[in-house]
Amino acid sequence: GADLASHIIGTVWALNFSHAMTDSVLEAARTALSHVAFPLDARAGGLLTSLQPARPSPGLALEPFVALDTSDRLVLFKPPGWEVDYGIE
């Protein structure tokens, strides 16, 4: 289950990155992921349904922030157009 989901996501990313993604492939990936996700979510025992994602105050989402922090994963919000800049030119 988890391996298949990872392969599907990787394929979708690669096709999108190479500008080869089609609507039919994207819909097939969504369908496949929904079938794979159901048993994975059931095994999580409802952990994720009880979590409330963090939200910044209105107008303050100009920089990335931690949207969800669990014991085994971290979700970051990245505003559109935001990039890492180390000052190297």
Long-range contacts (C-beta under 8 A, 24 or more apart in sequence): 1-36, 1-39, 1-40, 2-40, 4-32, 4-36, 5-33, 5-36, 5-37, 5-40, 8-32, 8-33, 8-36, 9-33
